[in-house]
Amino acid sequence: MLQAVYEQLGFFPTLIASVLFVACVIFWMAGIAGLLANSDRRRPTEWLTYVLIIFVPPYPIIWLIIDIFRQYWRITRKTAAQVKSS
């Protein structure tokens, strides 16, 4: 399959597509691990999380990106509050 893409697109587009695919797979696995280990998850909606993970593959990636930004905002607010209080 990679050879067919290479023959159609050339070297650099195939390289970029391959790297993006591998990055998406890594983000997908990290998102699944983060969702399953999330302590904020509520018990009644746990089944919904499992269904979304299985049937909507972009969901863990989107959740991971949102969680990254949420943690960034939380850290910057704490840092700004500590700087302001000292």
C-alpha positions, 0 to 999 in steps of 0.5 A, a space after each residue: 500500500 505504501 508503495 502504491 501511494 509512493 508511486 502516485 504522490 512521490 516521496 515527500 507527500 508519502 513521507 508526510 502522510 506516513 508520519 501523520 498517520 503514525 502520529 494519529 495512531 499514537 495520539 489515538 492510543 494515548 487518548 484511549 489510555 487517558 480516557 480509561 485512566 481518567 479519575 474524573 469520569 462519572 460511573 453512569 456515563 462510563 458505558 458511553 465512554 466505551 462506546 465512543 472509544 470503540 465506534 468514534 475513533 477521532 473521539 480519543 484524539 479530540 479528547 486528548 487535545 482538549 485535555 492538553 489545553 485544559 491542563 495548560 490553562 490550569 497550570 498557567 492560572 496556578 503559576 500566575 496566582 503564585 506569582 501574584 501572591 508572592 
